[in-house]
Amino acid sequence: MEELQTTEILDREILEDARKKAFKILKSADDTIKSKTGEWEKKTAGAIKELEEKFAEQGRFARDEITAILPMDKRRVKAEKIENLLRSAVETWYAGLSRERVLGLLKKELEKRLAVCGGFDVSQCRAVIHKLTRAEAETILKEVLPGIDLPDGTCRIEEALSSSNRNYDGFPEFILENPHVKIYASISKTVDFFLREKRAELVAALLGREAS
């Protein structure tokens, strides 16, 4: 009986010792988890703060960039609007011209440029036309260069597929040249000159004085 009791006591001691060791292990593990959790939370908080600072900096940079760009965009949009309005005004003006008036403008341009040249040798000349018929070109040439041999003489008439001014490809153009000189007469060049010289007045008329 005494041996049995001794064995039971020994068993209880072993179990108690095992429980104590297990408790220490669990407590150590729990402390480690708490410590690691604290470190992780601290690192996470630091990372979040760092990200927030970076996002805030990027936000400030984006705002500054947008603030700098907006005025440029506004000016660009305004400039495009003005150009479109001017182009529309020019096209409306041209649409209201009679064909006789259009040919008269081309004739005057040719006459002015021929006067500046002080003469034009028609023995080897070529006329390049755009948005004009051959008959219209011949009529103009005979009026600005009396005595010119047409239509099968020394001055050839050729048709161009497009104008030299792409902005106004639909407008008539007349190019007269020989081996020494080339003369341009076109509605588009007249329009370009007028828009350049009278731009402020035209913009003011279209949009008001404050727009120019």
Buried (B, 14 or more C-beta within 10 A) or exposed (E): EEEEEEEEEEEEEEEEEEEEEEEEEEEEEEEEEEEEEEEEEEEEEEEEEEEEEEEEEEEEEEEEEEEEEEEEEEEEEEEEEBEEBBBEBBBEEBEEEEEEEBBEBBBEBBBEBBEEEEEBEBEEBBBBBBBBEBEBBBBBBEEBBEEBEBEEEBBEBEEBEEBBBEEBBEBBBBBBBBEEBEBBBBBBBBBBEEBEEEEEEBBEEBBEEEBB
